[in-house]
Amino acid sequence: MSTSAPVEVEAPREVHDFEHDRPWIVIVWNDPVNLMSYVTLVLQKLFGYSKAKATQLMLQVHNEGKAVVSSGSREKAEHDVARLHAHGLWATMRQD
């Protein structure tokens, strides 16, 4: 007669566990106030984007109405939104 050793089985992850794994994204929205050159400059300054990348994002904001400019933890997204607001840009965040 043989006995089997207990097997450790990882419990299935709950739905809310996956929520924490999803990154937060920061979205910059088009506005009628800021110049396109200013938006490009802010994106370069705050996120270290090259002029080409910042221009591409600015054009996406201008043409499509919005662009995702950063992603990461909730705390990082909150910080990025606050910095964009401090520079006069309209930005929001949401979980991706």
C-alpha positions in Angstrom: 0.0 0.0 0.0 1.4 3.3 -1.0 0.7 6.8 0.3 1.1 9.9 -1.7 2.9 12.9 -0.4 0.8 16.1 -0.1 1.1 18.3 -3.2 1.3 22.0 -2.8 -1.0 23.7 -5.3 -1.0 27.4 -5.8 -4.4 28.9 -5.3 -5.9 30.5 -8.3 -5.4 34.3 -8.5 -8.5 36.4 -7.8 -9.7 38.9 -10.3 -8.6 41.8 -8.1 -5.0 40.4 -8.1 -4.9 41.0 -11.8 -6.1 44.5 -11.4 -3.0 45.4 -9.5 -0.8 43.9 -12.2 -2.2 46.2 -14.9 -0.2 49.4 -15.4 -1.7 52.9 -15.2 -1.4 55.1 -18.2 -1.2 58.9 -18.4 -3.1 60.6 -21.2 -2.6 64.1 -22.5 -5.7 65.7 -24.1 -5.9 68.3 -26.8 -6.8 71.8 -25.7 -7.3 75.1 -27.5 -4.8 77.0 -25.3 -1.3 75.5 -25.5 0.8 75.9 -28.6 2.0 72.7 -30.2 5.7 73.8 -29.7 5.0 74.2 -26.0 3.4 70.8 -25.6 6.5 69.3 -27.4 8.8 71.1 -25.1 6.9 70.0 -21.9 7.0 66.4 -23.1 10.8 66.6 -23.7 11.4 68.3 -20.3 9.2 66.0 -18.1 9.7 62.7 -19.7 13.1 63.0 -21.4 11.7 62.3 -24.9 13.7 63.2 -27.9 12.4 66.1 -30.0 11.2 63.6 -32.6 9.3 61.4 -30.1 7.8 64.4 -28.3 6.7 65.9 -31.7 5.1 62.6 -32.6 3.1 62.5 -29.3 2.2 66.2 -29.7 0.9 65.5 -33.2 -1.1 62.5 -31.9 -2.7 64.8 -29.3 -3.4 67.4 -32.0 -4.8 65.1 -34.6 -6.5 62.4 -32.5 -7.4 64.4 -29.4 -5.2 62.5 -27.0 -2.0 60.5 -26.6 -0.6 58.2 -23.9 2.6 59.8 -22.7 3.7 57.5 -19.8 2.7 54.4 -17.9 3.6 52.6 -14.7 2.5 52.3 -11.1 -0.5 54.3 -9.8 1.9 56.5 -7.8 4.0 57.3 -10.9 0.9 58.1 -13.0 -0.4 60.4 -10.3 3.0 62.2 -10.1 3.1 62.5 -13.9 -0.4 63.9 -14.1 0.4 66.5 -11.4 3.5 67.6 -13.2 1.6 68.0 -16.5 -1.1 70.0 -14.7 1.6 72.2 -13.2 2.7 73.0 -16.8 -0.8 73.8 -17.9 -1.6 70.6 -19.8 -4.8 68.7 -19.5 -3.9 65.2 -18.4 -5.7 62.2 -16.9 -4.8 58.7 -15.8 -6.5 55.3 -16.0 -5.7 51.7 -15.5 -4.8 50.1 -18.8 
